[in-house]
Amino acid sequence: MEPPVKQAGEQPAGEPDDFDRDALPAPPGATGRLLRSLLAPRRGRVTLAAVLLLLQQAVIQAGPLLVAYAIDRAVPAIRRDDYGQLIAIGVAYLVCATASGAFQYAFIVVSGRVNQDVLLDLRGRIFRHAQALSVDFHERYTSGRLISRSTTDVESLRELLNEGLQELLTVILSFVSISVMLLWLDLGLGGLAVASFVPLYLLIRVYQRRAARVFGARSTAVAAVIVKFTETMNGIRPVRAFRRERANDEQFDVLNRRHERVNGDALLEMARYVVGSRLVANTAVAGIVLWGAYQVAEGDLELGVLAASVLFLRRLYDPIDRLGMFLNAYQSAAASLEKIAGLLAQTPTVPEPAPSAARPLPPRAGDRPGRTVEFEGVRFAYRTGGEVLPRFDLTLPAGQTVAVVGSTGAGKSTLAKLLARFYDPSAGRVLLDGVDLRELATAELRRGVVMVTQEAFLFSGTVAENIAIGRPDATREEIERAAKAIGAHDFIVSLPEGYDTDVRKRGGRISAGQRQLVAFARALLADPAVLILDEATSSLDIPGERAVQRAMDTVLRGRTAVVIAHRLSTVEIADRVLVMERGRVVEDGAPAELIAGTGPFASLHRAWRDSVAG
């Protein structure tokens, strides 16, 4: 099987890449396709909204014609004591105003539902896609940026959908209908009005070009502020412990001021557009009024037609400022959609096999729950550095507990990540009972291989809910049985609400050792064939470590286990020890055999024993 294809943004080590710049590239046309895919399922309601807006504009544009008719026909009729025409015009104007309000209300209801459905769909897509992306993506693309994509950038689209599109449609319909009406009323006045569109068009093009650059920079600046804020709050303990407040304040101030400066640039571009558009509009209106007044004085134009033309002109140019607001919202949304499209264009480097190519695991041999693991000619290198594992071959028999030790950077955690299929090897295969992990459906793999990490992450929710993550369909009795087997039951029932106690964010309501016990109960409930413990006791105190080691004895029994150990006390439960250096196994054997020897593990064991004795 070929190694994963390089994703966009992969650069030589040391050079800033697309991830560093928060500029994930999107394929050509991806932004437009994204917007169309969001609107396509709602095509009927979008069409209805457009029709309602068209009808509203039609009744609005009838107003100046009624005024012209009143001036040129109804007012002279009053001199003959004929009030019927004026009354009819007044009633018609009231009907138009009422109809305009009704159509506007219906448009807001329909378009509002479309907008909310689109935003709901987009947020869901971002969340689902972010979860589906591989671990290496999340190690390079911070959670703060993901939060920015799903909040600030989606909010930019909301502003465009809620207000901008209505303004755009209003301006387009006004331009078309009013231009036609002006040309119909008087060809000369209409021609002057249409000629004024040329400088307005050039002004809009200049604004679009300059604003696109500014709003792209603004989206990046907002994300940088959110990333810094999220990073600081997530690491508030070390921030306080190492008195990082002042340094963080200075760094945040730099990012915040950059955000302020980019926002100021956006406002400045908007101000230039508004001033320029008003200058063009007022100049055009003044010129047309002077020309029309001259024609009225010469008797070549009726006063009502001039009045209607002026009203139409005001209605034509009044939306110009609103067009600026639309362009503002459009450029902001376009920059945000480009970043969202870039995120959604990322593909997992650890892809799910096609249903036709997926293979099931064979039935387990014997009564042991474990399975055989093989690393066959495996090589691996991270994107940002050199090769971590040169050619690597290893077989772990079913049911064997293997402890992996070595210095930092030796490749221990990389070994665990490959077995958990957080990454795929650059070459070679990782096999589970003879089946390549790349051929296993994700659900099948996660049932067979479970990792317990040093952090023992708990989600907000109850203790029972966190244990049930191992098997969501487990009954309460099964959850409690797993906790009892691990030795966590006593501390759980002592909590205020027992198994129904909310552990709060990251399990902050209970201790590190207790969180680790919950994680082991979760793993036991999942009943995996292979269990990976990645430095599961390295952050615990001595009592906590002993409690967790007792739990390990239970959860590892009969399973194939890989224990990444920094503390050699953890090695005592292993059947076999691997000592790694620079991605290679330099020692392999039973713990007692290696301790009695003169190799690296014996030296490590003596140093550990001396430190404990000291």
RATA-V75494 format. One record per residue. N is the residue number from 1. RES is the residue in one letter. PHI is phi in whole degrees, -180 to 180 (NA if undefined). Layout:
n->{N | N}
res->{RES | RES}
phi->{PHI | PHI}
This chain:
n->{1 | 2 | 3 | 4 | 5 | 6 | 7 | 8 | 9 | 10 | 11 | 12 | 13 | 14 | 15 | 16 | 17 | 18 | 19 | 20 | 21 | 22 | 23 | 24 | 25 | 26 | 27 | 28 | 29 | 30 | 31 | 32 | 33 | 34 | 35 | 36 | 37 | 38 | 39 | 40 | 41 | 42 | 43 | 44 | 45 | 46 | 47 | 48 | 49 | 50 | 51 | 52 | 53 | 54 | 55 | 56 | 57 | 58 | 59 | 60 | 61 | 62 | 63 | 64 | 65 | 66 | 67 | 68 | 69 | 70 | 71 | 72 | 73 | 74 | 75 | 76 | 77 | 78 | 79 | 80 | 81 | 82 | 83 | 84 | 85 | 86 | 87 | 88 | 89 | 90 | 91 | 92 | 93 | 94 | 95 | 96 | 97 | 98 | 99 | 100 | 101 | 102 | 103 | 104 | 105 | 106 | 107 | 108 | 109 | 110 | 111 | 112 | 113 | 114 | 115 | 116 | 117 | 118 | 119 | 120 | 121 | 122 | 123 | 124 | 125 | 126 | 127 | 128 | 129 | 130 | 131 | 132 | 133 | 134 | 135 | 136 | 137 | 138 | 139 | 140 | 141 | 142 | 143 | 144 | 145 | 146 | 147 | 148 | 149 | 150 | 151 | 152 | 153 | 154 | 155 | 156 | 157 | 158 | 159 | 160 | 161 | 162 | 163 | 164 | 165 | 166 | 167 | 168 | 169 | 170 | 171 | 172 | 173 | 174 | 175 | 176 | 177 | 178 | 179 | 180 | 181 | 182 | 183 | 184 | 185 | 186 | 187 | 188 | 189 | 190 | 191 | 192 | 193 | 194 | 195 | 196 | 197 | 198 | 199 | 200 | 201 | 202 | 203 | 204 | 205 | 206 | 207 | 208 | 209 | 210 | 211 | 212 | 213 | 214 | 215 | 216 | 217 | 218 | 219 | 220 | 221 | 222 | 223 | 224 | 225 | 226 | 227 | 228 | 229 | 230 | 231 | 232 | 233 | 234 | 235 | 236 | 237 | 238 | 239 | 240 | 241 | 242 | 243 | 244 | 245 | 246 | 247 | 248 | 249 | 250 | 251 | 252 | 253 | 254 | 255 | 256 | 257 | 258 | 259 | 260 | 261 | 262 | 263 | 264 | 265 | 266 | 267 | 268 | 269 | 270 | 271 | 272 | 273 | 274 | 275 | 276 | 277 | 278 | 279 | 280 | 281 | 282 | 283 | 284 | 285 | 286 | 287 | 288 | 289 | 290 | 291 | 292 | 293 | 294 | 295 | 296 | 297 | 298 | 299 | 300 | 301 | 302 | 303 | 304 | 305 | 306 | 307 | 308 | 309 | 310 | 311 | 312 | 313 | 314 | 315 | 316 | 317 | 318 | 319 | 320 | 321 | 322 | 323 | 324 | 325 | 326 | 327 | 328 | 329 | 330 | 331 | 332 | 333 | 334 | 335 | 336 | 337 | 338 | 339 | 340 | 341 | 342 | 343 | 344 | 345 | 346 | 347 | 348 | 349 | 350 | 351 | 352 | 353 | 354 | 355 | 356 | 357 | 358 | 359 | 360 | 361 | 362 | 363 | 364 | 365 | 366 | 367 | 368 | 369 | 370 | 371 | 372 | 373 | 374 | 375 | 376 | 377 | 378 | 379 | 380 | 381 | 382 | 383 | 384 | 385 | 386 | 387 | 388 | 389 | 390 | 391 | 392 | 393 | 394 | 395 | 396 | 397 | 398 | 399 | 400 | 401 | 402 | 403 | 404 | 405 | 406 | 407 | 408 | 409 | 410 | 411 | 412 | 413 | 414 | 415 | 416 | 417 | 418 | 419 | 420 | 421 | 422 | 423 | 424 | 425 | 426 | 427 | 428 | 429 | 430 | 431 | 432 | 433 | 434 | 435 | 436 | 437 | 438 | 439 | 440 | 441 | 442 | 443 | 444 | 445 | 446 | 447 | 448 | 449 | 450 | 451 | 452 | 453 | 454 | 455 | 456 | 457 | 458 | 459 | 460 | 461 | 462 | 463 | 464 | 465 | 466 | 467 | 468 | 469 | 470 | 471 | 472 | 473 | 474 | 475 | 476 | 477 | 478 | 479 | 480 | 481 | 482 | 483 | 484 | 485 | 486 | 487 | 488 | 489 | 490 | 491 | 492 | 493 | 494 | 495 | 496 | 497 | 498 | 499 | 500 | 501 | 502 | 503 | 504 | 505 | 506 | 507 | 508 | 509 | 510 | 511 | 512 | 513 | 514 | 515 | 516 | 517 | 518 | 519 | 520 | 521 | 522 | 523 | 524 | 525 | 526 | 527 | 528 | 529 | 530 | 531 | 532 | 533 | 534 | 535 | 536 | 537 | 538 | 539 | 540 | 541 | 542 | 543 | 544 | 545 | 546 | 547 | 548 | 549 | 550 | 551 | 552 | 553 | 554 | 555 | 556 | 557 | 558 | 559 | 560 | 561 | 562 | 563 | 564 | 565 | 566 | 567 | 568 | 569 | 570 | 571 | 572 | 573 | 574 | 575 | 576 | 577 | 578 | 579 | 580 | 581 | 582 | 583 | 584 | 585 | 586 | 587 | 588 | 589 | 590 | 591 | 592 | 593 | 594 | 595 | 596 | 597 | 598 | 599 | 600 | 601 | 602 | 603 | 604 | 605 | 606 | 607 | 608 | 609 | 610 | 611 | 612 | 613 | 614}
res->{M | E | P | P | V | K | Q | A | G | E | Q | P | A | G | E | P | D | D | F | D | R | D | A | L | P | A | P | P | G | A | T | G | R | L | L | R | S | L | L | A | P | R | R | G | R | V | T | L | A | A | V | L | L | L | L | Q | Q | A | V | I | Q | A | G | P | L | L | V | A | Y | A | I | D | R | A | V | P | A | I | R | R | D | D | Y | G | Q | L | I | A | I | G | V | A | Y | L | V | C | A | T | A | S | G | A | F | Q | Y | A | F | I | V | V | S | G | R | V | N | Q | D | V | L | L | D | L | R | G | R | I | F | R | H | A | Q | A | L | S | V | D | F | H | E | R | Y | T | S | G | R | L | I | S | R | S | T | T | D | V | E | S | L | R | E | L | L | N | E | G | L | Q | E | L | L | T | V | I | L | S | F | V | S | I | S | V | M | L | L | W | L | D | L | G | L | G | G | L | A | V | A | S | F | V | P | L | Y | L | L | I | R | V | Y | Q | R | R | A | A | R | V | F | G | A | R | S | T | A | V | A | A | V | I | V | K | F | T | E | T | M | N | G | I | R | P | V | R | A | F | R | R | E | R | A | N | D | E | Q | F | D | V | L | N | R | R | H | E | R | V | N | G | D | A | L | L | E | M | A | R | Y | V | V | G | S | R | L | V | A | N | T | A | V | A | G | I | V | L | W | G | A | Y | Q | V | A | E | G | D | L | E | L | G | V | L | A | A | S | V | L | F | L | R | R | L | Y | D | P | I | D | R | L | G | M | F | L | N | A | Y | Q | S | A | A | A | S | L | E | K | I | A | G | L | L | A | Q | T | P | T | V | P | E | P | A | P | S | A | A | R | P | L | P | P | R | A | G | D | R | P | G | R | T | V | E | F | E | G | V | R | F | A | Y | R | T | G | G | E | V | L | P | R | F | D | L | T | L | P | A | G | Q | T | V | A | V | V | G | S | T | G | A | G | K | S | T | L | A | K | L | L | A | R | F | Y | D | P | S | A | G | R | V | L | L | D | G | V | D | L | R | E | L | A | T | A | E | L | R | R | G | V | V | M | V | T | Q | E | A | F | L | F | S | G | T | V | A | E | N | I | A | I | G | R | P | D | A | T | R | E | E | I | E | R | A | A | K | A | I | G | A | H | D | F | I | V | S | L | P | E | G | Y | D | T | D | V | R | K | R | G | G | R | I | S | A | G | Q | R | Q | L | V | A | F | A | R | A | L | L | A | D | P | A | V | L | I | L | D | E | A | T | S | S | L | D | I | P | G | E | R | A | V | Q | R | A | M | D | T | V | L | R | G | R | T | A | V | V | I | A | H | R | L | S | T | V | E | I | A | D | R | V | L | V | M | E | R | G | R | V | V | E | D | G | A | P | A | E | L | I | A | G | T | G | P | F | A | S | L | H | R | A | W | R | D | S | V | A | G}
phi->{NA | -72 | -66 | -58 | -72 | -62 | -86 | -59 | 100 | -77 | -131 | -59 | -58 | 95 | -94 | -64 | -112 | -62 | -68 | -63 | -85 | 53 | -138 | -63 | -73 | -109 | -60 | -55 | 80 | -66 | -64 | -64 | -65 | -62 | -65 | -65 | -67 | -75 | -89 | -57 | -66 | -114 | -59 | -63 | -71 | -64 | -63 | -62 | -62 | -64 | -65 | -61 | -67 | -63 | -64 | -62 | -65 | -63 | -74 | -66 | -72 | -72 | -57 | -61 | -65 | -64 | -64 | -61 | -65 | -62 | -68 | -85 | -122 | -72 | -64 | -59 | -67 | -64 | -62 | -99 | 62 | -107 | -96 | -61 | -65 | -66 | -64 | -62 | -66 | -62 | -64 | -63 | -65 | -64 | -62 | -63 | -64 | -65 | -64 | -61 | -63 | -65 | -64 | -64 | -61 | -63 | -62 | -63 | -64 | -67 | -67 | -63 | -67 | -61 | -59 | -66 | -65 | -64 | -65 | -61 | -63 | -67 | -60 | -62 | -62 | -62 | -64 | -66 | -68 | -62 | -67 | -79 | -70 | -73 | -62 | -64 | -63 | -71 | -75 | -111 | -112 | -70 | -64 | -61 | -69 | -63 | -63 | -63 | -61 | -87 | -119 | -61 | -71 | -67 | -63 | -61 | -67 | -61 | -62 | -66 | -69 | -71 | -125 | -63 | -66 | -64 | -63 | -62 | -62 | -62 | -65 | -64 | -63 | -64 | -60 | -68 | -68 | -70 | -61 | -63 | -65 | -65 | -65 | -72 | -67 | -158 | -63 | -67 | -64 | -63 | -63 | -62 | -64 | -65 | -63 | -72 | -70 | -62 | -64 | -66 | -63 | -63 | -64 | -65 | -62 | -64 | -63 | -60 | -65 | -74 | -71 | -59 | -67 | -66 | -74 | -62 | -66 | -68 | -62 | -66 | -66 | -63 | -62 | -63 | -64 | -65 | -60 | -65 | -63 | -63 | -60 | -67 | -69 | -68 | -108 | -63 | -65 | -64 | -60 | -72 | -65 | -105 | 52 | -90 | -57 | -66 | -62 | -66 | -59 | -65 | -65 | -67 | -63 | -62 | -66 | -66 | -69 | -63 | -62 | -61 | -65 | -68 | -62 | -62 | -63 | -65 | -65 | -64 | -63 | -64 | -63 | -61 | -65 | -62 | -62 | -64 | -67 | -67 | -63 | -63 | -64 | -67 | -64 | -65 | -63 | -61 | -65 | -69 | -64 | -63 | -64 | -66 | -62 | -63 | -67 | -63 | -62 | -82 | 81 | -93 | -146 | -76 | -61 | -63 | -65 | -64 | -62 | -64 | -64 | -65 | -63 | -62 | -63 | -63 | -68 | -74 | -91 | -59 | -72 | -61 | -62 | -68 | -63 | -62 | -64 | -63 | -61 | -61 | -66 | -66 | -64 | -64 | -68 | -64 | -64 | -68 | -64 | -63 | -70 | -65 | -63 | -63 | -66 | -70 | -79 | -69 | -114 | -62 | -81 | -118 | -76 | -73 | -66 | -61 | -52 | -72 | -96 | -68 | -118 | -83 | -74 | -68 | -60 | -67 | -83 | 70 | -98 | -85 | -78 | -75 | -132 | -81 | -115 | -133 | -104 | -115 | 60 | -79 | -130 | -153 | -140 | -74 | -61 | -94 | -152 | -79 | -70 | -92 | -117 | -71 | -50 | -134 | -126 | -159 | -125 | -115 | -63 | -59 | 85 | -90 | -99 | -117 | -95 | -115 | -124 | 154 | -73 | -59 | 87 | -74 | 111 | -64 | -67 | -63 | -57 | -66 | -67 | -68 | -68 | -79 | 56 | -75 | -133 | -103 | -66 | -68 | -153 | 86 | -139 | -113 | -114 | -122 | 50 | 83 | -103 | -62 | -58 | -71 | -99 | -93 | -61 | -56 | -61 | -65 | -64 | -69 | -73 | -90 | -129 | -129 | -115 | -112 | -97 | -61 | -75 | 50 | -65 | -115 | -91 | -59 | 142 | -81 | -60 | -60 | -63 | -70 | -69 | -68 | -58 | -62 | -155 | -58 | -90 | -67 | -81 | -63 | -63 | -67 | -63 | -67 | -65 | -65 | -65 | -66 | -63 | -81 | 95 | -100 | -61 | -62 | -73 | -68 | -69 | -81 | -70 | -51 | -121 | 58 | -67 | -95 | -74 | -75 | -80 | 67 | -57 | 57 | 71 | -66 | -83 | -124 | -76 | -62 | -64 | -68 | -61 | -67 | -64 | -61 | -63 | -69 | -62 | -61 | -67 | -64 | -64 | -67 | 54 | -79 | -80 | -126 | -122 | -114 | -112 | -97 | 53 | -69 | -119 | -69 | -103 | -99 | -79 | -61 | -61 | -64 | -64 | -65 | -64 | -69 | -65 | -63 | -65 | -62 | -56 | -73 | -73 | -86 | -58 | 82 | -94 | -79 | -135 | -118 | -111 | -83 | -122 | -99 | -97 | -69 | -64 | -68 | -68 | -60 | -87 | -85 | -86 | -150 | -124 | -113 | -106 | -111 | -143 | 52 | 80 | -124 | -85 | -101 | -150 | -151 | 175 | -70 | -55 | -62 | -64 | -72 | -64 | -75 | -86 | -123 | -87 | -58 | -66 | -61 | -65 | -61 | -65 | -64 | -63 | -66 | -63 | -65 | -68 | -69 | -65 | -67}
